[in-house]
């Protein structure tokens, strides 16, 4: 079916499939299946076009004869292991993060992504406004990674990472970079960025003539992975949700930079 043109200037207008995802009722793939099967009505009429525009304030949507209602907001912190995809289903049958959260009891989606070879903190939720708050680069929510580099990274290269390096899609924003330790061959770094470009930290290391051998995301904003075992999850506390919603990311980075400078001064 041809996609309809939405009425202009109304933020409460959503496609029917997005109404389901916004309500936390299921994935957009699931919604398309339900809609196509004739299980969804809008104002009492069966609608089988997932791109049908719905006015959230005035239209009535029902699913299997029952009014569609927003699900209780759920916020989960998962310690994603390496080797799991941040997606709902994989055509190749590889494990996904959904294999780790079957007992949550609500439909939740990942907030951003961690690639197959990365591990660490992954937030999942059915709160779409919360997701937008954390993923929109305009909000500058800091994300912190611990990295094992394939080389010894010099102080000069670390300073370059802090100031911003040139990537194919433009210069990166200034980053907070701390040398954790060096071994005989490798540097171990902690890097905080306020962007979410695809494989950004890996590309940043490549820009300074190194590569990432291991990458773990340890924090988003003020929330750290803590002692959560790998492959396990827990609910975020109301205080943590509030902190993620409202804490100014610039203050987070400034506080950490000040702490680091204090350590260096001894």
C-alpha positions in Angstrom: 0.0 0.0 0.0 1.1 3.5 -0.7 2.1 5.5 2.4 -0.3 8.3 3.2 0.8 11.8 3.8 0.3 12.8 7.5 -1.5 16.0 8.4 1.1 18.8 8.9 2.2 20.1 12.3 0.6 17.5 14.6 3.1 15.5 16.7 0.3 13.3 18.0 -0.1 11.7 14.5 1.7 8.3 14.3 1.6 5.4 11.9 -0.5 2.5 13.2 2.6 0.3 13.6 4.3 3.0 15.6 1.2 3.3 17.9 2.0 -0.3 19.0 5.7 0.3 19.6 5.0 3.6 21.4 2.5 1.8 23.6 5.1 -0.8 24.4 2.8 -3.6 23.1 5.3 -5.2 20.8 7.9 -4.7 18.1 7.0 -2.9 14.9 7.5 -6.2 13.1 5.0 -7.9 15.4 2.6 -4.9 14.9 2.8 -5.3 11.1 1.9 -9.0 11.4 -1.1 -8.3 13.7 -2.3 -5.5 11.5 -2.0 -7.5 8.4 -4.0 -10.4 10.0 -7.0 -8.1 10.6 -6.6 -8.1 14.4 -6.5 -4.3 14.7 -9.3 -1.8 14.5 -9.3 2.0 14.4 -12.5 3.7 15.5 -14.2 0.3 15.2 -13.1 -0.4 11.6 -10.5 -3.1 10.7 -7.3 -1.4 9.3 -4.7 -3.6 7.6 -2.4 -0.9 6.5 0.5 -0.5 9.0 1.2 3.0 7.6 -2.3 4.2 8.3 -2.1 7.5 10.2 -3.6 7.6 13.7 -4.4 10.6 15.9 -3.3 9.6 19.4 -5.6 12.1 21.0 -8.8 11.4 19.1 -8.7 7.9 17.5 -9.5 4.7 19.3 -7.3 1.7 18.5 -8.2 -1.8 19.6 -6.3 -5.1 19.4 -8.3 -8.4 19.4 -11.3 -6.5 20.5 -9.7 -4.8 23.5 -8.6 -1.1 23.7 -4.8 -0.7 23.1 -3.4 0.8 26.3 0.1 1.9 27.1 2.1 -0.7 28.9 3.7 0.0 32.3 7.0 1.7 31.8 9.9 -0.8 32.2 13.6 0.1 32.4 16.2 -2.7 32.4 20.0 -2.6 32.7 21.6 -5.6 30.9 25.2 -6.7 31.0 25.4 -7.7 27.3 28.1 -10.4 26.6 30.2 -10.5 23.5 28.7 -12.6 20.8 25.1 -11.3 21.2 23.3 -9.2 18.7 21.4 -6.1 19.7 18.4 -7.0 17.6 15.1 -8.8 18.0 15.7 -11.6 15.5 18.7 -12.7 13.4 18.2 -14.5 10.1 21.3 -16.5 10.7 20.0 -17.7 14.1 22.7 -16.1 16.2 21.9 -15.3 19.8 20.4 -11.9 20.6 20.0 -9.8 23.7 16.3 -11.0 23.8 17.5 -14.4 24.7 18.8 -12.9 28.0 15.7 -11.1 29.1 12.8 -13.6 28.5 11.3 -13.1 32.0 11.1 -9.3 32.0 7.3 -9.5 31.4 7.1 -6.6 29.0 8.1 -5.7 25.4 11.3 -3.7 25.6 13.7 -2.4 23.0 17.5 -1.6 23.2 18.4 2.0 23.8 21.1 2.3 21.1 23.4 -0.6 20.2 26.4 -2.5 21.1 28.0 -4.4 18.2 28.5 -8.2 18.2 32.1 -8.0 19.4 31.4 -5.6 22.2 30.0 -6.1 25.7 28.8 -4.1 28.6 25.9 -1.9 29.8 22.8 -1.9 27.6 19.6 -0.3 28.6 16.3 -1.7 27.4 12.9 -0.1 27.8 9.4 0.4 26.3 9.5 4.2 27.0 10.1 5.8 23.6 10.6 9.3 25.0 13.2 8.0 27.4 15.0 6.3 24.5 15.0 9.5 22.5 16.5 11.4 25.4 19.4 9.0 25.7 20.1 8.4 21.9 19.6 11.9 20.4 23.1 13.3 20.1 21.7 16.8 20.8 21.3 15.8 24.4 25.0 14.9 24.7 24.4 12.0 27.1 27.9 10.6 27.9 28.7 6.9 27.3 31.9 5.5 28.8 33.9 2.5 27.4 36.9 0.7 28.7 39.2 -0.4 25.8 42.1 -2.7 25.3 44.1 -1.2 22.4 46.2 -3.3 20.0 49.3 -1.0 20.6 50.8 1.2 23.2 49.0 4.5 22.6 51.2 7.5 23.1 50.3 10.6 25.2 50.2 12.6 21.9 47.6 10.2 20.4 45.6 10.3 23.6 45.5 14.1 23.4 44.3 13.8 19.8 41.5 11.6 20.9 40.5 14.2 23.6 40.4 17.0 21.1 38.6 15.1 18.4 39.8 13.0 15.4 38.8 13.1 11.8 36.6 10.2 10.7 34.9 9.6 7.4 31.7 11.2 8.7 33.4 14.2 10.3 35.5 15.2 13.3 34.4 13.7 16.6 33.4 15.8 19.5 36.0 16.2 22.3 36.2 13.1 24.4 37.3 12.3 28.0 40.2 9.9 27.7 42.0 8.3 30.7 45.0 5.9 30.5 44.1 3.1 32.9 47.4 1.2 32.5 49.9 -0.1 30.0 51.2 -3.6 29.6 54.3 -4.5 27.6 52.4 -4.3 24.3 48.9 -2.8 25.0 47.3 0.3 26.4 44.1 0.1 28.4 42.0 3.3 28.1 38.7 4.6 29.4 36.9 6.8 26.8 33.8 8.9 27.3 32.0 10.2 24.2 28.7 12.1 23.8 27.9 10.9 20.3 26.6 7.6 19.0 28.1 7.1 15.6 28.3 3.5 14.3 31.4 1.8 15.8 32.7 5.2 16.8 35.2 4.2 19.5 36.7 1.5 17.2 37.1 4.0 14.4 38.6 6.6 16.8 41.3 4.1 17.8 42.0 3.4 14.1 42.4 7.1 13.5 45.3 7.1 16.0 47.0 4.1 14.3 45.7 1.5 16.7 42.8 -0.9 16.9 40.3 -2.1 19.6 41.0 -5.6 20.9 38.4 -5.5 23.6 35.6 -3.0 24.2 33.3 -2.9 27.3 30.7 -0.1 27.8 30.8 0.6 31.6 28.5 3.6 31.9 25.8 5.7 30.4 25.5 9.1 32.0 25.9 8.5 35.8 24.8 4.9 35.7 27.6 2.3 35.8 27.6 -1.4 35.2 28.8 -2.0 38.8 28.9 -5.6 40.0 26.1 -6.9 37.7 27.3 -10.3 36.4 27.8 -10.7 32.6 24.7 -11.9 30.9 22.4 -10.8 33.7 19.9 -7.9 34.0 18.2 -5.9 36.7 15.6 -3.2 36.7 16.8 0.4 37.0 15.7 2.1 40.2 13.4 5.2 39.9 16.4 7.3 41.1 18.5 6.0 38.2 15.7 6.7 35.7 15.4 10.2 37.0 19.1 10.7 36.8 19.3 9.5 33.2 16.3 11.7 32.3 17.6 15.0 33.7 21.3 15.0 34.5 23.2 17.5 32.4 25.8 15.4 30.5 28.2 18.3 30.3 28.3 18.4 34.1 29.1 14.6 34.2 32.1 15.1 31.9 33.2 18.2 33.7 33.1 16.5 37.1 35.1 13.5 35.9 37.6 15.7 34.1 38.1 17.8 37.3 38.6 14.5 39.3 41.2 13.3 36.9 43.1 16.6 36.9 43.0 16.5 40.7 44.5 13.0 40.7 47.3 14.1 38.3 48.1 17.0 40.6 48.5 14.5 43.4 
